[in-house]
Amino acid sequence: MAAKTFEQYMADCPKGALPKMAEMRALILEAMPEADEVMKYGIPTMMHGKAAVHYAGYKTHIGFYPTPEVIQHFQNELSSFKWAKGSIQFPLDTPLPASLIKRMVEYRLELSAND
């Protein structure tokens, strides 16, 4: 059953991912301070107007889903991470790229403002 709240999600999240999930949440909120925190697709989602970014905790990585357009824009900076059209995997055993994450969230906001 999909979690309905962030707290429920975190209670079921792999324990090793919890510190990085908290860090990811803080980074997103730094770049999107007026975001509403909701659950979409069973994972934590930050929304501001039409802009949404999703993130999730797994055994070996944090999944980040800022939209394909954002990933395409930053693809040259993502070469050291596993990524696909709509997702990026940040390994739990390496520091999160804080500046890059914040810039991706800011770019997502910029894109939604132009929709």
C-alpha positions in Angstrom: 0.0 0.0 0.0 1.3 3.4 -1.0 2.2 5.8 1.8 -0.3 8.7 2.2 2.0 11.0 4.2 5.7 11.8 4.3 5.9 10.3 7.8 4.4 7.0 6.6 6.8 6.9 3.7 9.8 7.5 6.0 8.7 4.8 8.4 8.9 2.3 5.6 11.9 3.7 3.9 15.2 1.7 4.0 16.9 2.8 7.2 20.2 3.4 5.4 18.5 6.0 3.1 17.0 8.1 5.9 19.8 10.6 6.4 20.1 11.2 2.7 16.3 11.5 2.4 16.4 14.2 5.1 19.2 16.0 3.3 17.4 15.8 -0.1 14.3 17.2 1.5 16.2 20.1 3.0 18.0 20.8 -0.3 14.8 20.9 -2.3 13.2 23.2 0.3 16.2 25.6 0.1 15.6 26.0 -3.6 11.8 25.8 -3.4 11.0 27.3 0.1 7.3 27.8 -0.5 6.8 24.3 -1.7 3.9 22.1 -0.6 5.0 18.7 0.5 2.6 16.0 -0.9 2.7 12.4 -1.8 2.4 11.5 -5.5 3.0 8.2 -7.1 3.6 6.9 -3.6 6.7 9.0 -3.0 7.5 12.4 -1.5 6.8 15.3 -3.9 7.5 19.0 -3.5 5.1 21.2 -5.4 5.1 24.9 -6.1 2.4 25.9 -8.5 2.7 23.6 -11.4 6.3 22.7 -10.6 6.9 19.3 -9.0 10.0 17.3 -8.1 9.8 13.8 -6.6 12.3 11.9 -4.6 12.5 8.4 -3.1 14.7 6.3 -0.9 16.0 2.9 -1.8 18.5 0.4 -0.4 21.5 1.8 -2.4 20.5 5.2 -3.7 18.1 8.2 -3.6 16.0 8.5 -6.7 15.4 12.0 -7.9 12.7 12.8 -10.5 12.9 16.5 -11.6 11.3 15.9 -15.1 13.0 14.9 -18.3 13.5 18.5 -19.4 15.6 19.2 -16.3 17.7 16.1 -16.7 18.3 16.9 -20.3 19.4 20.4 -19.4 21.9 19.2 -16.8 23.0 15.9 -18.5 26.6 17.0 -18.8 26.8 17.4 -15.1 25.2 14.1 -14.4 27.9 11.9 -16.0 29.1 10.4 -12.7 25.6 9.3 -11.8 23.2 6.7 -13.2 20.4 8.5 -14.9 17.7 8.0 -17.5 15.1 10.2 -19.2 13.2 11.0 -16.1 15.3 9.8 -13.1 18.7 10.2 -11.4 20.2 7.9 -8.9 22.4 9.4 -6.2 24.2 6.6 -4.4 23.9 6.5 -0.6 27.7 6.0 -0.2 28.6 9.3 -1.8 27.7 12.9 -0.8 24.7 14.4 -2.5 25.7 17.0 -5.1 23.9 19.8 -3.2 24.6 22.7 -5.6 23.5 20.6 -8.6 20.3 19.5 -6.9 19.4 23.0 -5.9 20.1 24.3 -9.4 17.9 21.5 -10.9 15.1 22.5 -8.6 15.5 26.1 -9.5 15.5 25.3 -13.2 12.3 23.2 -12.7 10.7 26.3 -11.1 11.9 28.4 -14.0 10.4 26.0 -16.6 7.0 25.9 -14.9 6.9 29.7 -14.7 7.2 29.7 -18.5 4.4 27.2 -19.1 
